[in-house]
Amino acid sequence: MQLRRGRVRADRRALGRSGQSPLRIIGKPRPVRPAMIAAFEGWNDAGEAASLAAAVLAASWDSQPVAEIDPEDFFDFTEVRPEVTLAGTRSRSIEWPSTTVSMARLPGGGRDILLLRGHEPNLRWRTYCESVLALARRLGVTEVITLGAYLSEITHSRPVPVSAAASDDSVLSLNRLAASAYEGPTGIVGVLGHVLAEAGMPTISLWASVPCYSLPVSPKAAVALLRACGGLVGAQITVPELEEQSVEYERRMDQLVTEDDNIAAYVARIEEMEEIVGSDLSAEGLAEEVERYLRQKRSH
């Protein structure tokens, strides 16, 4: 009985200010053993790596829309503005920043993937997260994987460090993922992971490190996220177009370092720190040790 009351309270928190659910289910989806992959534009999305990874999956897997979360209760439209689009010469429509959920069959069959994408909401995060939880329960989601990326003191020539946090720590060791040691301000990805884990939903959060001097979009970090994600859902995710963009990204980053003396000096400094802290560390551990070393240097 206690569990049932808890579920009722959670369902009430998922209601919008109008007293109605912001969730809208499209059609009658019946996903098979679905995992949900979630990514958000905004603060959690350095180099647009997380949102790019999810968008490429949605397109390459030919996903179809199954649900959305209405933005009215969760966005300050002066911060994340709706967009006007033209249909013909006179007709105009408004595109609102809603959260969309699409479904695709995992290549090779066996299970479905739900792709939740949208901009990080501005308001009522706990209610928003309860809406995502309600949707996951309604569609029978077995696990949720959130994608994120952050700026870090690493060099672009090294493999992209990917760290993770999970509701079950054994998942990290089984998939050879470095545990995230981050403490500090968080975004919707961190809050969503906490709410889902508290509700008993198996959850893992993948985070890619992006160089502080990166170009605005990092396909290399997006590829790293997708490779790590593939291991979690039991599939080898291949996205040739994104991998080609990753190669071009590295070429342009090399050119950027060559042409900018300040960036070149910064990269040389990071490379020197990498040598000091030890080259035998994993990419994830090396990035953390470099950042720790530099923080200590700044404090003296």
Secondary structure, DSSP 8 states (H G I E B T S, - for coil): -HHHHHHHHHHHHTS-TTSS-SEEE-S----SS-EEEEEEESTTBGGGHHHHHHHHHHHHTT-EEEEEE-STTT--TTTS--EEEEETTTEEEEE---EEEEEEE-TTSS-EEEEEEEE--SS-HHHHHHHHHHHHHHTT--EEEEEEEEEES--TTS---EEEEESSTHHHHHTT-EE----S---HHHHHHHHHHHTT--EEEEEEEEETT--S--HHHHHHHHHHHHHHHTS----HHHHHHHHHHHHHHHHHHHH-HHHHHHHHHHHHHHHHH-TTS-HHHHHHHHHHHHHHHHH-
